[in-house]
Amino acid sequence: MNTLKEQKIKSAFHSLSPETVITLVEDSLGVQCTNLCRPLTSYINRVFELEQKDGSGIVIKFYRPGRWSQNALQDEHDFLMELTEHEIPVIAPLKHREDTTLGRYENIHFALFPKKGGRSFDEYSDDQWLELGRLLGRTHAVGCSRQPRDRITMSPAQSTTAQVNFLLQGSFLPPDSAEQFQNISQTIIKAIGPMFENIEMIRIHGDCHFANLIYRPEESFYLIDFDDMATGPPVQDFWMLLPGYSNETLAEIEIFLEGYETFRTFDRKTLRLIEPLRAMRYIHYIAWCAHQVAEDGFSHVAPDFGSEVYWIQEINDLTDQLQRIRETSFPTDQLP
């Protein structure tokens, strides 16, 4: 993409007007909307809530240019449609009049979803852990059926190495911090790499934390926001839900796996990947903030991103996590 065209697309992305948004929804679905066009919080994409004349709500998501290929976005939609076909509670995209789920405006991809409210929990009861296990077990039973076309593979050798290279090559770090960050990140990749050899990699949600689960009374938990869908180990989709480190949450893991294995066998040896995945998450988040800076010139989430204090803290956190990985011997024998 040439620079002038790229600037035009990004300008269109940031200058979407209510009139444009409403017109796109009406033309895509063949419906009539009211004048409601409410922007919703999103760090990456642009998202709006609209209302049809019959009172039903619609959410339109404009995907940030340059983040995902068309195939990658279609991977997300295909996965959601497959999950819906298996009656798994997710919020699938609506089909447009052209029988597609992915629209385009000024070369910006967008999708439409039915509005579904719900509440989030940051602590779960035993029954809810069991329910979450069943939900993820069913999700992975569909996810393992085939591979996506253009999604990252969540492993130290692939996704984490690419993120580290992006950070080092993008001049985001001061010279002194760059050397320290390179050393600790490469040490982590080398230490955890062998743990990922010969393990199952399937389609997963990729970013399954409490904010991406909503509970609807009289229904169930819904798994939402598949933007970070990836190929990765199944354990990635539940470790962020745990209330503490892996060796401190054996009771929750046991209940979760009881529900999970109602629908799918879980390889318990991969529980040792939880703390390595936490280290990878640290690096992923740093790279995520860097992408924000590279694209917008600022970061909404980490206002001190790039400062010497920021990098000292991140390097210290990675150093502490490496020590935790070395010291943690996950007692899988304590689980049935």
ABEGO torsion letter per residue (X at the ends): XBAAAAAAAAAAAAABBAAAAAAAAAAAAGBBBBABBBBBBBAABBBBBBBBAAGBBBBBBBBBBGABBAAAAAAAAAAAAAAAAAGBBBBBBBBBAAGBABBBBGGBBBBBBBBBBEBBBABBBAAAAAAAAAAAAAAAAAAAABBBABBBBBBAABAAAAAAAAAAAAGABBAAAAAAAAAAAAAAAAAAAAAABGBBBBBBAGABBAAABBBBBGBBBBBBGAAABBBBBAAAAAAAABABBAAAAAAAAAAAAAAAAAABBBBAAAAAAAAAAAAAAAAAAAAAAAAAAAAAGBBAABAABGBAAAAAAAAAAAAAAAAAAAABBBBAAABX
